[in-house]
Amino acid sequence: MKAGHIIFSFAVLAFLAACDGASLSGREKGALGGTAAGAGLGAIIGHATGNTGAGIAIGAATGLVAGGVLGNESDKTDARQSAQEERLRRQDEELRRQRRELEELKRNQAQQQQ
């Protein structure tokens, strides 16, 4: 069995192990996708240069790092957006509370004037 087949088999097994039914983070998804894409491109380039196994290994490692970095940034963006949405929700809730209090004060003032 060639080294490329061994590395490809390992990548498939790692992917299947990561898919245990739990939700994957953006970093994990990026790392998996980057590894697969990098291994594929590395196989093509490695085959063209006569060393498919090394191409797959280098491509997979590069894809792993690049995909992990991009996925991590995606996670950070999602977290910032979720925090912003939570702040907006709390502000909206506070605004509704203040409007209710204002209406109550207006009713009390109207009753006192009568």
One Martini backbone bead per residue (centre of mass of N, CA, C, O) as a GRO file, in nm:
protein
  114
    1MET     BB    1   0.097   0.036   0.022
    2LYS     BB    2   0.073   0.351  -0.010
    3ALA     BB    3   0.118   0.643   0.152
    4GLY     BB    4  -0.135   0.787   0.043
    5HIS     BB    5  -0.339   0.573   0.140
    6ILE     BB    6  -0.277   0.594   0.437
    7ILE     BB    7  -0.339   0.894   0.473
    8PHE     BB    8  -0.625   0.884   0.365
    9SER     BB    9  -0.732   0.679   0.572
   10PHE     BB   10  -0.670   0.853   0.817
   11ALA     BB   11  -0.850   1.094   0.738
   12VAL     BB   12  -1.115   0.936   0.735
   13LEU     BB   13  -1.103   0.837   1.029
   14ALA     BB   14  -1.090   1.117   1.159
   15PHE     BB   15  -1.357   1.217   1.049
   16LEU     BB   16  -1.537   0.993   1.173
   17ALA     BB   17  -1.454   1.050   1.469
   18ALA     BB   18  -1.559   1.351   1.472
   19CYS     BB   19  -1.852   1.223   1.389
   20ASP     BB   20  -2.037   1.175   1.688
   21GLY     BB   21  -2.300   1.394   1.673
   22ALA     BB   22  -2.173   1.635   1.748
   23SER     BB   23  -2.118   1.953   1.743
   24LEU     BB   24  -1.930   2.150   1.543
   25SER     BB   25  -1.708   2.370   1.513
   26GLY     BB   26  -1.565   2.590   1.306
   27ARG     BB   27  -1.279   2.490   1.352
   28GLU     BB   28  -1.336   2.190   1.296
   29LYS     BB   29  -1.456   2.223   1.016
   30GLY     BB   30  -1.214   2.370   0.893
   31ALA     BB   31  -1.005   2.150   0.947
   32LEU     BB   32  -1.141   1.926   0.787
   33GLY     BB   33  -1.170   2.074   0.516
   34GLY     BB   34  -0.872   2.159   0.487
   35THR     BB   35  -0.755   1.876   0.489
   36ALA     BB   36  -0.903   1.768   0.243
   37ALA     BB   37  -0.819   1.985   0.040
   38GLY     BB   38  -0.512   1.965   0.087
   39ALA     BB   39  -0.484   1.666   0.013
   40GLY     BB   40  -0.588   1.691  -0.273
   41LEU     BB   41  -0.385   1.902  -0.375
   42GLY     BB   42  -0.133   1.745  -0.286
   43ALA     BB   43  -0.182   1.502  -0.471
   44ILE     BB   44  -0.164   1.649  -0.737
   45ILE     BB   45   0.114   1.778  -0.697
   46GLY     BB   46   0.268   1.521  -0.613
   47HIS     BB   47   0.214   1.364  -0.872
   48ALA     BB   48   0.352   1.570  -1.065
   49THR     BB   49   0.638   1.538  -0.891
   50GLY     BB   50   0.650   1.220  -0.770
   51ASN     BB   51   0.512   1.279  -0.453
   52THR     BB   52   0.225   1.203  -0.318
   53GLY     BB   53   0.260   1.165  -0.010
   54ALA     BB   54   0.391   1.440   0.051
   55GLY     BB   55   0.166   1.612  -0.069
   56ILE     BB   56  -0.054   1.520   0.122
   57ALA     BB   57   0.081   1.595   0.390
   58ILE     BB   58   0.129   1.894   0.333
   59GLY     BB   59  -0.161   1.969   0.250
   60ALA     BB   60  -0.301   1.877   0.511
   61ALA     BB   61  -0.147   2.057   0.709
   62THR     BB   62  -0.214   2.325   0.576
   63GLY     BB   63  -0.525   2.289   0.582
   64LEU     BB   64  -0.554   2.262   0.884
   65VAL     BB   65  -0.452   2.540   0.963
   66ALA     BB   66  -0.625   2.719   0.780
   67GLY     BB   67  -0.904   2.606   0.865
   68GLY     BB   68  -0.875   2.664   1.169
   69VAL     BB   69  -0.843   2.969   1.149
   70LEU     BB   70  -1.105   3.033   0.996
   71GLY     BB   71  -1.298   2.891   1.197
   72ASN     BB   72  -1.221   3.062   1.444
   73GLU     BB   73  -1.315   3.332   1.326
   74SER     BB   74  -1.606   3.242   1.295
   75ASP     BB   75  -1.658   3.196   1.596
   76LYS     BB   76  -1.601   3.486   1.686
   77THR     BB   77  -1.823   3.619   1.517
   78ASP     BB   78  -2.058   3.461   1.641
   79ALA     BB   79  -2.012   3.557   1.933
   80ARG     BB   80  -2.045   3.861   1.879
   81GLN     BB   81  -2.331   3.840   1.765
   82SER     BB   82  -2.465   3.712   2.012
   83ALA     BB   83  -2.396   3.938   2.210
   84GLN     BB   84  -2.541   4.163   2.056
   85GLU     BB   85  -2.823   4.034   2.062
   86GLU     BB   86  -2.844   4.030   2.371
   87ARG     BB   87  -2.821   4.333   2.416
   88LEU     BB   88  -3.070   4.407   2.247
   89ARG     BB   89  -3.275   4.246   2.406
   90ARG     BB   90  -3.230   4.393   2.680
   91GLN     BB   91  -3.296   4.677   2.575
   92ASP     BB   92  -3.584   4.614   2.483
   93GLU     BB   93  -3.687   4.526   2.758
   94GLU     BB   94  -3.628   4.797   2.902
   95LEU     BB   95  -3.803   4.973   2.720
   96ARG     BB   96  -4.072   4.835   2.787
   97ARG     BB   97  -4.063   4.892   3.090
   98GLN     BB   98  -4.052   5.204   3.067
   99ARG     BB   99  -4.318   5.237   2.916
  100ARG     BB  100  -4.498   5.118   3.134
  101GLU     BB  101  -4.423   5.324   3.352
  102LEU     BB  102  -4.513   5.575   3.195
  103GLU     BB  103  -4.809   5.493   3.167
  104GLU     BB  104  -4.860   5.473   3.470
  105LEU     BB  105  -4.792   5.768   3.537
  106LYS     BB  106  -5.008   5.893   3.356
  107ARG     BB  107  -5.250   5.762   3.498
  108ASN     BB  108  -5.195   5.874   3.780
  109GLN     BB  109  -5.203   6.173   3.699
  110ALA     BB  110  -5.493   6.171   3.586
  111GLN     BB  111  -5.628   6.078   3.854
  112GLN     BB  112  -5.527   6.324   4.029
  113GLN     BB  113  -5.674   6.550   3.845
  114GLN     BB  114  -5.982   6.443   3.906
   0.00000   0.00000   0.00000
